[in-house]
């Protein structure tokens, strides 16, 4: 290798060891400084974090020459931190809530005392991350259970101050929308600036940019998702919103959960009757026909303290009436070139099936492997029905194959050296692949040869009505691989 090649190789190695550690940690950390009662820093203190959320139960480090420590790659949960040094009283801090990717500060002042003496400190977790400028919010299981939405990051994320939904679908209200393609935007960012991850590994597809189309982990299958709204770190090439999904690991006891929601037309109200819109000629308002959500999950140990699993699934259905649009009596009638309303209001139908499996394996004290398998399919059948597009002229937009397989490995070689590697393979197929099949009270199924018709614009409204059949179709596939590695 030439001298120039050696120099380039050395620079790449330096970048891997210096630049990457700042962005390596996809999970939270506990960090702080340990001092004695005189204010002098204490090196060599053993700091141990314990939580039921850790498959290995405890994780420990030793303070450095400046009395500082950092315990990284922690799962969401409640932690206790114990500080031990021969000749000093043991300090134990309890009730530290760890979420997202924040750095929780836990300092300690140790005094000279008997070895058997322990001081326990209880208190609320600091709410301000003093070691990062990232503005982050965590959507936990408790929050998802309480809010009336379709329980995905896009519907829940808009409740965070400064965030709004982008993408192609309407805003979800009470679970009325099964989000097909959506994004969160902040500070005037673009849809393509969004970044989605699973345990810190990129999930977003290249062809979809930052969109959350298709494969998004289901609500029961995750412990939480952390949403970074601004000041994201150098692992992200753009300044948009970053969403990190943290799957549930299971636990040392078998447990399960079932979430269900149901709404029908009679559960909702509208202000259509007597409104200005009705007076101006709107013949029917947008409203919910019905929606439902079934989202069970179960997990536990395959080998206690060694191998955990969590299985989850989800089935979503949403039917919505379309304002000002009705079914066409001449749909599927060859040779009929006129739109004739049946008086039955048009419907948008969506249904989605999701299956997810997650496993966590503590190989030994120094090696942990986790893996997530997610399989989904979605049908918006039809989509694109508006006041100017009749049901038979819309498309059955399908995502028949949405799959990702994610795995990661972490190894704390010493209390000062951490190795991490991971990867995701994502496969997706989508498109308007064939004529409609009649889901959601739609026309029975369109016959080949029916043509698409667009009326000339009315001089009064300047609006064109499209009916007859859909004008174009597509069948798209793509596969993506993402595989980061880091030394910290």
C-alpha positions in Angstrom: 0.0 0.0 0.0 1.3 3.4 -0.9 2.1 6.1 1.7 -1.0 8.0 0.6 -3.1 4.9 1.0 -1.7 4.3 4.5 -2.5 7.8 5.4 -6.1 7.5 4.2 -6.5 4.2 6.1 -5.1 5.8 9.3 -7.5 8.8 9.0 -10.5 6.4 8.5 -9.4 4.5 11.6 -9.1 7.7 13.6 -12.6 8.7 12.5 -14.0 5.4 13.6 -12.5 5.7 17.0 -13.0 9.4 17.6 -16.0 10.6 15.7 -18.3 7.5 15.9 -18.3 7.2 19.7 -20.3 10.4 20.0 -23.2 8.8 18.0 -22.8 5.2 18.9 -25.3 4.9 21.7 -28.9 4.2 20.6 -30.1 3.9 24.2 -30.0 5.9 27.3 -27.1 6.4 29.8 -26.5 7.1 33.4 -23.6 9.3 34.1 -22.1 11.5 36.9 -19.3 12.5 39.1 -18.3 10.9 42.5 -16.6 13.0 45.2 -15.8 12.8 48.8 -17.3 15.2 51.4 -14.4 17.6 50.9 -15.3 18.0 47.2 -12.3 16.0 45.9 -13.0 13.6 43.1 -12.9 9.9 43.8 -11.3 7.6 41.1 -11.8 3.8 41.3 -15.4 3.8 42.7 -17.4 0.9 41.5 -20.8 2.1 40.1 -23.4 -0.5 39.5 -26.8 0.0 37.8 -29.5 -2.6 38.4 -33.0 -2.9 36.9 -35.5 -5.6 35.9 -35.2 -4.1 32.4 -31.7 -5.5 32.1 -31.5 -9.1 31.0 -28.2 -9.4 32.8 -29.8 -7.6 35.9 -26.8 -5.4 36.6 -24.2 -3.4 34.8 -21.1 -1.8 36.4 -18.3 0.6 35.6 -15.4 2.2 37.5 -14.9 6.0 37.9 -11.9 7.4 36.1 -9.2 9.7 37.3 -11.6 12.6 37.3 -14.2 10.8 39.3 -16.5 10.5 36.3 -18.4 7.5 35.1 -20.9 6.6 32.3 -23.1 3.5 32.1 -24.3 3.2 28.5 -26.8 1.3 26.4 -29.6 1.1 29.0 -33.1 -0.1 28.3 -36.1 2.0 29.4 -37.1 1.3 33.0 -36.5 2.1 36.7 -32.9 1.8 37.9 -31.0 1.8 41.2 -27.4 2.9 41.2 -24.9 1.8 43.9 -21.6 3.5 44.6 -19.0 1.3 46.4 -15.4 2.1 47.5 -13.4 0.4 50.3 -13.2 2.7 53.3 -16.2 4.7 52.3 -19.9 4.4 53.1 -21.8 2.8 50.2 -24.3 5.1 48.5 -27.4 3.8 46.8 -29.7 5.9 44.6 -33.1 4.5 43.8 -36.0 5.3 41.5 -34.0 6.6 38.5 -36.4 6.6 35.5 -34.5 6.0 32.3 -36.2 6.6 28.9 -35.2 7.3 25.4 -31.6 8.2 24.6 -31.2 10.8 27.3 -28.3 11.0 29.8 -29.6 10.7 33.4 -27.3 12.5 35.8 -26.6 10.6 39.1 -23.8 12.1 41.2 -22.7 10.9 44.7 -20.8 12.4 47.7 -19.2 9.6 49.6 -18.0 9.9 53.2 -15.5 7.8 55.2 -17.4 5.1 57.0 -17.8 1.5 57.9 -17.9 -1.0 55.0 -21.3 -2.4 56.1 -22.9 1.1 56.2 -25.2 2.0 53.3 -27.0 5.3 52.7 -30.0 5.0 50.4 -31.1 8.1 48.5 -34.5 8.2 46.9 -35.8 11.0 44.7 -37.2 11.9 41.3 -35.1 11.5 38.2 -33.7 14.8 37.0 -35.9 16.0 34.1 -33.2 18.0 32.4 -30.5 16.3 30.4 -27.4 18.4 31.1 -25.1 16.5 28.7 -27.1 16.9 25.5 -28.7 19.7 23.6 -31.1 17.4 21.8 -34.8 18.1 22.4 -36.4 14.7 22.9 -39.8 13.4 24.0 -40.6 9.8 24.9 -43.9 8.2 23.9 -44.3 5.3 26.4 -46.8 2.5 26.8 -48.6 4.5 29.4 -49.1 7.5 27.1 -50.2 5.3 24.2 -52.8 3.7 26.3 -54.4 7.0 27.3 -54.5 9.1 24.1 -57.4 8.6 21.6 -55.4 8.1 18.4 -54.2 5.2 16.2 -51.2 4.7 18.5 -48.4 5.3 16.0 -45.5 7.8 16.2 -47.1 10.2 13.6 -50.5 10.5 15.3 -48.9 10.7 18.8 -46.0 12.9 17.7 -48.1 15.8 16.6 -49.1 16.3 20.3 -45.5 17.4 20.9 -45.1 21.2 20.8 -43.5 22.3 17.6 -44.2 19.1 15.6 -46.6 18.7 12.7 -47.5 15.8 10.4 -46.3 15.8 6.8 -46.8 13.1 4.2 -49.9 12.3 2.1 -52.6 11.3 4.6 -55.1 13.3 6.6 -54.6 14.0 10.3 -55.7 11.1 12.4 -58.6 11.9 14.8 -59.5 9.1 17.3 -57.9 6.3 15.2 -59.8 7.3 12.0 -56.7 6.9 9.8 -54.5 3.9 9.4 -51.3 5.8 8.5 -49.9 4.6 5.2 -47.3 7.2 4.4 -46.6 9.9 7.0 -43.9 11.9 8.6 -43.2 14.3 11.4 -41.8 17.7 10.6 -40.1 20.3 12.9 -38.6 23.8 12.3 -39.8 23.7 8.7 -38.0 20.5 7.9 -38.8 18.4 4.9 -40.5 15.0 4.8 -37.3 13.5 3.5 -35.4 14.9 6.5 -37.1 12.5 8.9 -35.1 9.5 10.2 -36.7 6.3 11.7 -34.6 3.7 13.6 -35.0 0.5 15.5 -32.5 0.4 18.4 -30.5 3.1 16.6 -30.3 1.3 13.2 -31.9 3.2 10.3 -35.3 1.8 9.3 -36.3 4.4 6.7 -36.2 3.2 3.1 -34.1 4.9 0.5 -36.9 5.1 -2.1 -39.3 6.6 0.5 -36.8 9.1 2.0 -37.9 9.9 5.5 -41.4 8.6 5.1 -42.8 6.1 7.5 -44.5 4.0 4.9 -45.4 0.4 5.6 -43.1 -1.3 8.2 -43.5 0.6 11.5 -43.3 -1.4 14.7 -46.7 -1.9 16.4 -47.5 -0.1 19.6 -47.7 -3.2 21.9 -44.4 -4.5 20.6 -42.4 -1.5 21.7 -41.3 -0.3 25.1 -41.4 3.3 23.8 -40.4 5.4 20.9 -38.1 8.4 21.4 -38.7 11.4 19.2 -35.9 13.9 18.7 -37.3 17.2 17.6 -34.2 19.3 17.2 -30.4 19.4 17.7 -30.0 15.7 16.7 -26.5 14.3 16.8 -24.0 13.6 14.0 -25.4 10.1 13.2 -28.2 11.8 11.2 -27.3 13.5 7.9 -30.3 15.9 8.1 -31.8 18.1 10.7 -35.3 16.6 10.6 -37.2 14.7 13.3 -35.6 11.4 14.4 -37.8 8.5 15.7 -36.1 5.6 17.5 -38.2 2.5 18.2 -37.1 0.5 21.3 -38.7 -3.0 21.2 -39.9 -4.8 24.3 -37.5 -7.4 25.5 -39.9 -9.6 27.5 -38.8 -10.4 31.1 -38.2 -13.0 33.7 -41.9 -13.8 34.1 -44.6 -14.6 31.5 -47.0 -11.7 31.0 -49.3 -10.4 28.3 -51.4 -7.4 27.3 -54.4 -6.8 25.0 -55.4 -3.5 23.6 -58.7 -3.0 21.8 -60.6 -0.1 20.5 -63.9 0.2 18.5 -65.8 3.2 17.1 -68.9 3.3 14.9 -70.8 6.0 13.1 -73.1 6.7 16.0 -70.1 7.5 18.3 -69.3 10.7 16.4 -70.9 14.0 15.6 -70.5 16.7 13.0 -71.5 20.3 12.4 -72.8 19.7 8.9 -76.5 20.3 9.3 -77.3 24.0 9.0 -73.7 24.9 8.2 -72.5 27.3 5.6 -71.0 24.4 3.7 -74.4 22.8 3.4 -75.9 26.0 2.3 -73.3 26.3 -0.4 -74.2 22.9 -1.9 -72.1 20.3 0.0 -74.3 17.2 -0.2 -72.6 15.2 2.5 -69.9 15.7 5.2 -66.8 13.7 6.0 -67.4 11.4 9.0 -66.3 8.1 10.5 -68.2 5.0 9.3 -66.3 2.8 11.7 -62.8 1.8 12.9 -61.3 -0.8 15.2 -57.9 -1.7 16.6 -56.8 -5.1 18.1 -53.3 -5.2 19.5 -52.3 -8.2 21.7 -48.8 -9.1 23.0 -47.1 -11.7 25.2 -43.6 -12.3 26.4 -41.4 -13.9 28.9 -38.2 -16.0 29.4 -37.1 -18.9 27.3 -34.1 -19.2 29.6 -34.3 -17.1 32.8 -31.7 -14.3 32.9 -30.5 -15.5 29.6 -33.0 -15.5 26.7 -36.2 -13.4 26.5 -38.9 -13.1 23.9 -41.9 -10.9 23.1 -44.5 -11.6 20.4 -47.1 -9.1 19.3 -49.6 -8.5 16.5 -52.0 -5.9 15.4 -55.1 -5.6 13.2 -56.4 -2.2 12.2 -59.5 -1.2 10.2 -60.7 2.3 9.3 -63.7 3.2 7.2 -64.5 6.9 6.5 -67.2 8.6 4.5 -65.9 11.0 1.8 -67.4 14.5 1.8 -69.5 15.3 -1.3 -68.9 12.1 -3.1 -71.2 9.1 -3.9 -71.1 5.8 -5.7 -71.6 5.8 -9.4 -74.6 3.8 -10.7 -72.7 3.4 -14.1 -69.6 2.0 -12.5 -68.5 -1.2 -14.2 -71.0 -0.7 -17.0 -69.3 -0.9 -20.4 -70.3 1.9 -22.8 -71.7 4.1 -20.0 -70.0 7.4 -20.1 -72.0 9.4 -17.6 -71.8 9.7 -13.8 -75.0 8.9 -12.1 -75.1 9.1 -8.3 -76.7 6.2 -6.4 -77.2 8.5 -3.3 -75.0 6.1 -1.3 -72.0 8.0 0.1 -68.5 7.0 -1.0 -66.2 5.3 1.5 -62.4 5.2 2.0 -61.3 1.8 3.5 -58.0 0.9 5.1 -56.9 -2.3 6.9 -53.5 -3.3 8.2 -52.1 -6.6 9.7 -48.9 -6.5 11.7 -46.8 -9.4 13.2 -43.7 -8.9 15.3 -41.2 -11.1 17.2 -38.4 -9.8 19.3 -35.7 -11.8 21.1 -32.9 -10.7 23.5 -30.0 -13.1 24.3 -27.4 -12.4 27.0 -24.7 -14.7 25.6 -22.4 -14.0 28.5 -21.4 -11.1 30.7 -19.7 -9.4 27.8 -21.9 -10.1 24.9 -25.6 -9.4 24.2 -27.5 -10.0 21.0 -31.1 -8.8 20.2 -33.2 -9.3 17.1 -36.5 -8.1 15.8 -38.6 -9.6 13.0 -41.5 -7.5 11.6 -44.0 -8.5 8.9 -46.9 -6.3 7.7 -49.4 -5.7 4.9 -51.7 -2.8 4.3 -54.5 -2.1 1.9 -56.0 1.3 1.2 -58.9 -0.1 -0.9 -59.7 2.4 -2.3 -57.5 5.4 -1.8 -57.7 8.8 -3.4 -61.5 9.1 -3.4 -62.4 12.9 -3.1 -65.2 15.1 -4.0 -63.7 15.2 -7.5 -62.8 11.5 -7.8 -65.5 8.8 -7.6 -64.8 5.4 -5.9 -64.4 3.4 -9.1 -61.9 5.9 -10.5 -59.7 5.6 -7.4 -57.1 2.9 -6.8 -56.6 0.0 -4.5 -53.2 1.0 -3.1 -51.6 -2.0 -1.5 -48.5 -2.7 0.5 -48.7 -6.6 0.4 -45.1 -7.1 1.6 -43.5 -4.9 4.3 -40.8 -6.7 6.2 -37.7 -5.9 8.2 -35.3 -8.0 10.1 -33.1 -6.2 12.6 -30.2 -7.5 14.8 -27.6 -5.9 17.0 -24.7 -6.9 19.1 -23.1 -5.0 22.0 -20.0 -5.9 24.0 -18.6 -3.8 26.9 -15.1 -5.2 26.7 -14.1 -3.1 29.7 -15.7 -0.2 31.6 -14.0 2.1 29.2 -14.4 0.2 25.9 -17.7 -0.6 24.1 -18.2 -2.4 20.8 -21.5 -2.2 18.9 -22.7 -3.5 15.6 -26.1 -4.0 14.0 -28.0 -4.2 10.8 -31.5 -4.1 9.2 -32.7 -5.7 6.0 -35.9 -4.1 4.8 -38.1 -5.4 1.9 -41.1 -3.6 0.7 -43.6 -4.0 -2.2 -46.3 -1.5 -2.9 -48.4 0.0 -5.6 -51.8 0.1 -7.3 -51.3 -3.4 -8.8 -54.6 -4.4 -10.2 -58.3 -3.4 -10.5 -60.3 -2.9 -7.3 -61.5 -5.9 -5.4 -64.5 -4.4 -3.6 -63.3 -4.0 -0.1 -65.0 -1.6 2.3 -68.4 -1.5 0.5 -66.7 -0.5 -2.7 -67.9 -1.5 -6.2 -67.8 -5.3 -6.6 -64.6 -5.4 -8.8 -64.0 -3.5 -11.9 -64.2 -5.2 -15.3 -61.2 -4.8 -17.7 -61.8 -2.3 -20.5 -63.6 0.3 -18.4 -62.1 3.7 -19.3 -61.2 6.6 -17.1 -63.3 9.8 -17.8 -62.7 13.3 -16.7 -65.5 15.9 -17.3 -64.6 19.3 -18.6 -64.3 21.9 -15.8 -67.6 23.6 -14.9 -67.4 27.4 -15.5 -69.1 27.9 -12.2 -66.8 25.8 -10.0 -63.7 25.2 -12.2 -63.8 21.6 -10.9 -63.3 18.4 -12.9 -65.0 15.1 -11.9 -63.1 11.9 -12.6 -65.0 8.6 -12.8 -65.1 5.3 -14.7 -61.8 3.7 -13.8 -58.4 4.4 -12.5 -56.0 5.9 -15.0 -52.6 4.3 -14.0 -51.1 1.4 -12.1 -47.7 0.4 -10.7 -46.0 -2.5 -8.9 -42.9 -1.5 -7.0 -40.3 -3.5 -5.1 -37.2 -2.4 -3.2 -34.7 -3.9 -0.7 -32.6 -1.9 1.7 -29.7 -2.8 4.0 -28.4 -0.6 6.8 -25.5 -1.8 8.9 -23.7 0.5 11.4 -20.8 -0.4 13.7 -19.0 1.6 16.3 -16.1 1.5 18.9 -16.6 3.8 21.9 
